[in-house]
């Protein structure tokens, strides 16, 4: 699904802003998945106690948070929360006209992030004790670049598996090859990007079949905009 560039930029930026706000302290991370009711969902979890990972893909946590309903999924295509998650369809009216900070505030109001952090506070504390600043910054760089790239081409940020149609019998094999080439562990949560340009949480990018060290570029002083422009230029040349 192609999303208008201005709209996809707002959605990507809002999701990134949420993760940036809570990742360093609580290990909040995002996973992407598709379903029968839409091409692109963004689910939130904590790295210390994941609900969605290789071999155990489950949107939201089981059992539910506390005594209430878990609301930890939104869309990559528009600003809303699916009914199967919230119990009713929630939509931010006229979100296309809203500023990004208003979208972030709406998501924070409806998502049960604080309840999630409270439920797994002991696991999060142990996670923070062993998680490095470099790992955190590489992860945020991955999401930032994936969002910039998808906005520039007018598409959704995707995980490797989402790049391939479910009817493609070799789709899983292609996704796994991409994950292996990038050198990350889990294609559901460790890699995001666009067709022919995938970013890993290890600071590397896979452009076609070429590895680009985007972390080295960042340490060299290049901005995310400059790095994303370089990746798109490389992608164009290889294509």
C-alpha positions in Angstrom: 0.0 0.0 0.0 1.3 3.4 -1.0 0.8 6.1 1.6 0.9 9.9 0.7 4.4 11.1 1.7 3.2 13.9 4.0 0.9 11.5 5.8 3.4 8.6 6.2 6.0 11.1 7.5 3.6 12.1 10.3 2.7 8.5 11.3 6.4 7.4 11.2 7.5 10.4 13.2 4.9 9.8 15.9 5.7 6.2 16.3 9.4 7.0 16.4 8.8 9.8 18.9 7.1 7.4 21.3 9.9 4.8 21.1 12.6 7.5 21.4 10.8 8.8 24.6 10.6 5.4 26.3 13.2 3.2 24.8 16.3 4.2 26.8 14.5 4.0 30.2 12.0 1.2 29.7 13.2 -0.7 26.6 10.1 0.2 24.6 10.4 -1.2 21.0 8.2 -1.6 18.0 7.4 -4.6 15.8 5.7 -4.5 12.5 3.2 -7.1 11.3 0.4 -7.4 8.7 -3.0 -9.0 9.1 -6.3 -9.8 7.3 -7.6 -6.3 8.2 -4.8 -4.2 7.1 -1.3 -4.1 5.5 0.6 -2.5 8.3 0.4 -2.6 12.1 2.8 -1.3 14.7 2.9 -3.1 18.0 4.7 -2.0 21.1 6.4 -4.2 23.6 9.3 -4.0 26.1 12.6 -5.7 25.2 12.8 -7.2 28.7 9.6 -9.2 28.2 8.6 -9.5 24.6 5.3 -10.7 23.3 6.3 -10.7 19.6 9.5 -12.5 18.6 10.7 -15.3 16.3 8.7 -18.4 17.0 6.2 -16.6 19.3 4.5 -13.9 17.3 1.7 -12.7 19.6 0.2 -9.2 19.3 -0.3 -7.8 22.8 0.6 -9.8 26.0 -1.0 -12.8 27.4 -2.4 -12.8 30.1 -3.8 -9.2 29.8 -2.2 -6.3 31.6 -3.6 -6.0 35.1 -7.3 -6.4 35.1 -8.0 -4.4 32.0 -7.6 -4.5 28.2 -4.2 -4.2 26.6 -4.0 -1.5 24.0 -0.5 -1.7 22.5 -1.2 -1.7 18.7 -1.7 1.1 16.2 -1.5 1.5 12.4 1.3 2.4 10.1 -1.3 3.6 7.6 -3.3 6.1 9.7 -3.8 7.2 13.3 -6.0 4.8 15.0 -6.3 1.7 17.1 -8.0 -1.5 15.8 -11.2 -2.7 17.5 -9.7 -6.2 18.1 -7.2 -4.4 20.3 -9.2 -1.7 22.0 -12.6 -3.3 22.1 -13.9 -0.6 19.8 -12.4 1.2 16.8 -10.5 4.3 17.9 -9.6 7.0 15.4 -8.1 10.5 15.7 -10.4 12.7 13.7 -8.8 14.7 11.0 -5.4 13.4 11.9 -4.0 14.5 8.6 -4.4 18.1 9.8 -2.9 17.5 13.2 0.7 18.3 14.2 2.9 15.4 15.1 3.0 16.2 18.8 -0.8 16.1 18.9 -0.7 12.6 17.3 1.8 11.5 19.9 -0.3 12.8 22.7 -3.4 11.0 21.3 -1.5 7.7 21.1 -0.1 8.1 24.6 -3.6 8.7 25.9 -5.0 5.5 24.4 -2.1 3.1 24.6 -1.5 1.3 27.8 2.3 1.9 27.9 2.6 3.1 31.5 0.7 0.0 32.7 3.1 -2.1 30.6 6.2 -0.5 32.2 4.7 -1.0 35.7 3.8 -4.6 35.1 7.4 -5.6 34.0 9.4 -3.1 36.1 11.7 -5.7 37.6 12.5 -7.3 34.2 13.1 -3.8 32.8 15.5 -3.0 35.6 17.5 -6.1 34.8 17.4 -5.2 31.1 18.7 -1.7 31.8 21.6 -3.0 33.8 23.0 -4.9 30.8 21.9 -2.7 27.9 24.5 -0.3 26.5 24.1 3.3 25.3 25.5 2.3 21.9 22.9 -0.5 21.5 20.2 2.0 22.3 21.4 4.6 19.9 21.8 2.0 17.1 18.3 0.8 17.6 16.9 4.4 17.5 19.0 5.1 14.4 17.4 2.1 12.7 13.9 3.3 13.3 14.7 6.9 12.4 16.2 5.9 9.1 13.5 3.4 8.3 10.9 6.1 8.9 12.8 8.7 6.8 13.2 6.2 3.9 9.6 5.1 3.9 8.4 8.7 4.0 10.6 9.7 1.1 9.3 6.9 -1.1 5.7 7.2 0.1 5.4 3.7 1.6 5.2 1.9 4.9 8.2 0.9 7.0 8.3 -2.9 6.9 10.1 -5.8 8.5 11.8 -8.3 6.1 8.9 -10.7 6.2 6.4 -7.9 5.4 8.2 -7.1 2.1 7.0 -10.3 0.5 3.4 -11.3 -0.3 2.0 -14.2 1.7 1.4 -16.1 -1.5 5.1 -16.0 -2.4 6.3 -19.6 -1.6 9.9 -18.3 -1.3 9.0 -15.2 0.8 10.1 -16.6 4.1 13.3 -17.9 2.7 14.1 -14.5 1.2 13.3 -12.7 4.4 15.5 -15.1 6.4 18.4 -14.6 3.9 18.0 -10.8 4.4 18.1 -11.2 8.2 21.2 -13.4 8.0 22.9 -11.0 5.6 22.3 -8.1 8.0 23.6 -10.2 10.9 20.6 -9.6 13.2 18.8 -12.2 15.3 15.1 -11.6 14.7 13.5 -10.4 11.5 10.3 -9.3 13.4 12.0 -6.7 15.6 15.6 -6.3 14.7 15.2 -4.9 11.1 13.0 -2.3 9.5 13.2 -0.6 6.1 11.8 -0.5 2.6 12.2 -2.7 -0.5 15.9 -3.1 -1.4 17.0 -1.1 1.7 16.7 -2.7 5.1 18.2 -1.4 8.3 19.3 -3.5 11.3 19.5 -2.7 15.0 23.2 -3.5 14.8 24.0 -0.3 12.9 24.2 -1.9 9.4 22.0 -1.4 6.3 21.5 -3.9 3.5 21.0 -2.1 0.2 20.3 -4.6 -2.5 23.1 -7.1 -1.6 25.5 -4.4 -0.4 26.2 -3.8 3.3 26.5 -0.2 4.4 27.8 0.7 7.9 25.3 3.5 8.8 26.6 3.6 12.4 30.0 4.5 11.2 28.4 7.2 9.1 26.6 8.6 12.2 29.9 8.5 14.2 31.5 10.4 11.4 29.1 13.3 11.9 26.5 12.6 9.2 22.9 13.4 10.0 20.0 10.9 9.6 18.8 13.0 6.5 22.3 12.7 5.0 22.5 9.0 5.6 19.0 8.3 4.3 19.9 10.3 1.1 23.0 8.2 0.7 21.1 5.0 1.1 18.5 6.0 -1.5 21.2 7.1 -3.9 22.9 3.7 -3.5 19.6 1.9 -3.9 18.9 3.8 -7.1 22.4 3.0 -8.5 22.1 -0.7 -7.7 18.6 -0.9 -9.1 
